[in-house]
Amino acid sequence: MKTIKEKHSLIMRWTHWVNFPILTVMIWSGMLIYWANDEYKITIFGHTYVRFFPDWFYNALHIPARLAEGMAFHFLFMWFFTLNGIFYVTYTIISGAWRELVPQKKSWKEAWLVLLHDLHIRKMAPPQNKYNAAQRIAYTAIIVMGIGSVITGLAIYKPVQFYYLTWLCGGYHFARIIHFALTLGYVFFFVVHVVQVIIAGWNNFRSVISGFEVVNEKPKTAAKK
């Protein structure tokens, strides 16, 4: 017997879908800033052996140094990114949704079992409620990453005005490395997230759009007299 069950609230869906284009613009504009000063490389005795983005990459895509454009978009959309994150975290706290989101003690062990199940190595998946153990860890981690991006972003945006944040991040250069590493983390999360959505199927994707999912429930049998 198929029934329709509510799964995701409107606020959760709104913040989820709004965050996608915002984060896309943030990553794109951040790369424009980085490409204008490509400093991550391995240099020994004045000779550069490895660059994060080699010269052929810039030549193939005809990437110019668009620092001003990148900064303009990045500093504008960072406010939307921050406000959307604050709104989502506040909602999870007030509504109590954090209880279904924050990892439990058993989540770390069960996350491994979820991975084995997704790889078709283990037949039975561990029991779950709204989110499985791996999702709890991943979705909580992405919130922590968002907070880290805001802190490190402010530290390198205004290192004098926010000197305490710059100090907390280990200095300007280390804050920039952390900020860049978090960006790579978002890209990795996005790829894994899309793969998981495909594996989960249309019903799960539809629930993130409509808020409801179709559930197969066993019909209740009449109680014996």
Residue, then its C-alpha position, 0 to 999 in steps of 0.5 A: m500500500k502506497t501512502i504519501k508522507e511528509k519528509h522535508s519542511l519548506i524552510m529546509r527545501w528553500t534554504h537547500w535550493v537557494n544555497f546551490p546557486i549562491l555557493t556556485v557563484m561563490i566558488w566561481s568568483g573565488m576562483l577568479i580571485y585565485w587565478a589573479n594570484d595563483e600562488y599555490k605551487i611547489t618551488i625549490f631553489g627558485h624553480t617551480y615544479v608543481r602548480f595547482f593550476p598549470d599554464w596549459f589550464y589557463n591557456a586552454l580555457h583562456i582565463p584572464a586575471r579578473l580580480a576586480e570582477g571576482m572580488a565584486f561578486h564574491f563580497l556581494f554573495m557572501w552576505f547571501f551565503t551567510l544569511n542563508g546559513i544563519f537562517y537554516v541553522t536557527y531553524t534547525i535549533i528552534s524546530g528541533a530538527w537538529r536532533e535528526l541531523v547531528p551525528q550520534k555516538k553510533s553514527w561513526k560505526e554505522a556510516w561505515l556500514v552505509l558505505l559498504h551497503d552503497l558499494h554493494i558489499r553488504k546486503m543489509a543497510p543499518p536502520q535509519n530514521k530521516y537521515n542515515a548515519a553517513q548523511r548525519i555526518a556529511y550534513t553536519a560537516i557541511i554546516v561546520m565547513g560553512i562556518g569555517s568559510v565565513i570565519t576564514g573569509l573575513a580573516i583574509y578579507k579584512p585582516v586588520q579589522f578582524y585581526y582576532l579572526t586572522w590570529l585564530c586561523g593561524g595568520y593570513h596565509f594559513a587562513r587563505i589555505i584553509h579557505f581554499a581547502l574548504t572550497l575543494g571540500y564543497v566540490f567534493f561534497f557536491v560530487v558525492h551528494v549528486v551520486q548519492v541522489i542518483i543512487a537513492g532514486w527519484n522518490n528521494f529527489r522528489s521529496v526535496i522538491s515537494g517535501f513529500e515522499v511515497v512510502n510503501e506500507k504494509p496494510k494493517t491486519a485486523a486484530k484476532k478476537 
